[in-house]
Amino acid sequence: MPEAYPFLLPRPPARSGTLILTMPATTLETATSTASGSPAGRSVRLESLDVFRGLTMASMVMVNNAGDGRNTYAPLKHAAWHGWTFTDMVFPFFLWIVGVAMTLSTARRVERGEDRGQLIKHVLIRAAAIFGIGLLLNGFPYYNLSTLRIPGVLQRIAVCYLIATIIFLYTTWRGQAAAIVVCFASYWAMMHSWGYEKGSTFAQYADSILLPGHMYSATKTWDPEGFVSTLPAIGTALFGILCGHLLRSAWTQAEKAAWMLVSGNVLIFAGLALDYWQPINKQLWTVPFTLLMAGLALVVFGTCYWLFDVRGHKGWYTKPFVILGMNALAVYCFSGLFARVLSLAKVRAPMYQAMFASTIPDPYLASLGWALFNVAVCWTFAWILYRKGWFLRV
């Protein structure tokens, strides 16, 4: 595991141990298996996890940086309330990957007999560091403490990572599955009697009591990363942990891929079916939304696993995503700061007008062009870090 503080640390690109936010492991200790082609106990790199998180990273930059929000293709915008779009998949996929990667790294430390108390201490420090980076990004460059938004993407990841890791350290996979049920049941019990209409949910009421003046500026009276909706979000990380257990099992690679695809489709069906009783809603992170996103993550990752790790289809077409995913935290921070600086310097609008709006007649394509330009800039930043062997770690 990396040190507990964020630094840019030099390390050769060929060495394994890259990161998704706080989780460094993209290697897997293989069990004895004639189908895997690897001797017992050997560490093999999971190309699929690198590619999957790189795809997720590219998607995040693209959907967060539309050139013109009024002229953006519907899949590249969040659902207005109930329902879901491609954009709504990005955050849960990040959180799910955190669970997978944490399992691959932490399980080895537990098996080596490392003290659980020390592991929790490290997790607390890492979670605090991620939470702090999220606050710094929220306030940049004006840090008005009376109105600073406290929740956020990194803040939710920090909380879910902390709680999910503690659950992982003291339970088996059965206990972790039971924890998902407890999170879901608790959330359902709190939310159901209030209903799920915008402006009148228990989650929004709780945020107004606990976070007055410190919520998302676009909503002001509630926060999409608030307290109550963090409960099922913990379940998203726990679903990733369960996939990590599957990856570490003694089953053959083909069996693992099959289980991912089958389990993923079961979760997708369950999420769509439960939509009848509780709506699929990303801003409330409802139970059906959690099930649906965990199922989609399993199907997409299972497909990557089958293609890149089982069948060995990898090369120049996977490398760009691997590079982008190897510095996920650095790229996430850079992407937000880059967009913020362009706006503060008052150059974003003229750049967009000159580069895309005035040269591409279709306003939707122009808006997409700006988004892809941001992806290219962020990829270039990731490539520079990769070439230098620098990886932002916490």
Secondary structure, 3 states (H helix, E strand, C coil): CCCCCCEEEECCCCCCCCEECCECCCEEECCCECCCCECCCCEEECHHHHHHHHHHHHHHHHHHCCCCHHHCCHHHCCCCCCECCCHHHHHHHHHHHHHHHHHHHHHHHHHCCCCHHHHHHHHHHHHHHHHHHHHHHHHCCCCCCCCCCCCCHHHHHHHHHHHHHHHHHHCCHHHHHHHHHHHHHHHHHHHHCCCCCCCCCHHHHHHHHHCCCCCCCCCCCCCCCCCCCHHHHHHHHHHHHHHHHHHHCCCCHHHHHHHHHHHHHHHHHHHHHHCCCCCCECCCCCHHHHHHHHHHHHHHHHHHHHHHHHCCCCCCCCHHHHHHHCEHHHHHHHHHHHHHHHHHCCCHHHHHHHHHHCCCCCHHHHHHHHHHHHHHHHHHHHHHHHHHCEEEEC
